[in-house]
Amino acid sequence: MSKGSCRDALFLATRSIIKAKGDNRFTPKEVIEHMKSNNTIYAESTIRTHIVSRCCINVKRHHAIVYNDYERIGDGYYKVLCP
């Protein structure tokens, strides 16, 4: 995978996953596995933090810079807000 931001890599990974599934729903584990299989440069903890905190619209904010890319829809599942 080319060097870029983790958010950029997540953008590609989440859209690939939801397209393959035909369902706008994914888990952090699915994204981590997908990114690892594509030789990501990002640590599992970085990927997970971006999904569940930094890029999620409906969680308590813990970061100075945040994005509204995903929404937690319950029980460990997330959806892409602008697929």
Secondary structure as UniProt FT lines:
FT   HELIX           6..21
FT   HELIX           28..37
FT   TURN            38..39
FT   HELIX           44..49
FT   HELIX           50..54
FT   TURN            57..58
FT   STRAND          70..74
FT   TURN            75..76
FT   STRAND          77..80
//
